């Protein structure tokens, strides 16, 4: 690793975020601390507090990296026909959940300390995920109003998320050990068929 004075502020921030991701992948979110992050990159906790307000901010930046991976994968599917695009996006979401389970879970399990508000920049990252789904729902049924598309996108993706949670937590055996990819295909096929017929709002 470079000497401390060879790291710019941006480089040190990136090192810290990468350390968070490594530590969570290895040990889980519950065992994460600013002290461990500082030790991993060879700095003091005090130095990190010059870059990040608190541990929450560190975690949000690490989560933003996970969201960026997901959004990039979703964008690669965006030019497909809408039903195919949504199916591909769902499978990519499942793949990320299974391949990087601790990091994927951190996006949804982390809660801000003392009920602090989530910063706007991070809300925009999470909203971007739903905007990709909304775009495909609108392509599938161009005549639907914005509110209906808004609700339908969140209904569909919340269901996709539920399947992924059960898969990652090995809870699908209670349903007879069903293949989660097959469940996603069934979910998307039937929901989109109903949406196209105007049976869901």
N, C-alpha and C positions, 0 to 999 in steps of 0.2 A: 504494500500500500504506500502511496506517496506520503511525504512528510506533510504535517498539518498545514504549514504555510503554503503548500502547493495546491491546496484545494480551494477553488472559488466558492462563494456562497452557494451557487447553483449546483456545483459538483458535490458539495457536502450534503446539501438537501437530498440530492439523488441517492447518495450513499446511504443516508439514513432511511429513506423510504424503501430501498432495496433490502436493507437489514431488517426492517419490520416484516417484509414479505417472507424473508428467509426464516426468521424466528417463528412466525406464525405457522408456516408450512411445517417446521420441525417440531414445535412444542405446543401450538394452539394459542388462540387469542387470550385465554385466561391467564397464561403465564407470561404474557408480554409486559415489559416495563421499559421506561425511558433509560434506566440504568443499563439494561441488557442491550438495548440498541446502541448506546454510547460505547459499551465495551466491545461490541461486535465491530465497530468501525474505528476504534482507537481514539475516541474523544471523550470528554467529560460530559455528564448530563447537562451541566450549565451551558456548555457550548450549544447543545441542541436547543435549549430554551431561548437562545438568541435567534434561532431559525423558525421554530414552531412554538406556538403559544402554550401547547400542552400535548399530552399523549393523544387526545382526541384528534387534534389536527394532523399528527403523524399518521394515525390510522386512516383518516379520510383521504390523505394523499396516497396511501398504499391502496386503498379501495378504488381510487380513481384509476390506478394502473389496471386493475382487474376489469373495471368498466370499459376502459379503452380497448382492451383485448376483445371484449364481447362486442362492442360497437363496431370495431373493425371487421369482425367476422360477419356481423349482421349486414354491414354495408356491402360486403362481397356478394351477398345473396340478393341484394335489393333489385337487380335488373331481371330476375326470374319472374315468370308469371306469379301473381300475388299469392295464390295458394301454395305453390312450390316454394316461394320465398319464405313464407311464414313457417312452413314445415322445416325448411333448411335452418332457419333461425332457431327454431325450437330444438333441433338436434344439436346445433352448435352450443346452445345454452346448456343442454344436458351434458355434452362433452366437456365443457369447461367445469361444470359442477363435479363431474366424476374425476377429472384429471387433476384439478386443483381444488379439491374439496375444502381444505381449511381456509384458503383465500376467498373462495366463493362464499362460504358460510360467513366469513367476517363482514362481507358487504351487508348482509342482512341481520346479523346478530349483534353488531356493535350498536351501543346506545351512548349518546352523549352524556358526559358526567353532569350531575346536578341539573339535568333536563335543559341544558344549554341548547339554543337553537342551532339547527344545521345551517351552515353558511350557504348563501345563494349560489356560489360557484359549484358547490357539490350537488345542490338540488337540480341545477341545470344538467349535470352529468346524468343523474338518474332519470330526469324527464326525457333526455335524449333517447333512452332505451325505448320508452313508450312511444315516442314520436316515430320511430322506425316501424313499430307495429301498426300504429295509426295510419301511416302512409300506405301500407299494404292493404289494410281493411278498406280504406277509401278507394284504392285502385280496384278492389274486387267489386265494390258497389258504389260507383261514382255519385249516385243520386242521394246517398244518405247524408243527413245533416251532421254538423260537426259534433254536437253533443252525443249523438248516437254512436259515432265512430269512437269518440273519447271513452265512452262506457264499454263498448264492445272490446276495444283493444285491451283495456285493463282487466276485463272479465276473462278474456282468453289467456292473457299472459299470466294472470294470477293462477289460473288452472295449470298452465305449463309449469310454473314455479312449484306448485304443490307436488306434481309428479316428480320433479327433480329433487325436492326435499326428501320425499319418501325413498327415492333411489339412493341418494347419498347416505341417508341414515339407515339403510338396509331394513326398511319397514315394509317393503313390497311383498315379503314372504307371507304376510297375513292375508294378502289378496291372492295367494296361490303362486307366488314367485313369477309374476308377469313381467315380461320384458318391458322396461320403461320406454324404449324407443317405439315399440308397438303401441303402447298406451298413448304416447304423444301423437302418433299417426292417427289413431282412432279419434282422439280428442279434437284435433285440428280438422280432420275430415268432417266430422259430424257438426262441429260448431260452425264451420264456414258454410256448410250446406244449409244450415238453418239461417245463418246470417244472410246468405244470398237470396233465400226465399222470403226474407223479411220477418222471420219468426222470432228473432232475437233483436234486442234494442241495444 
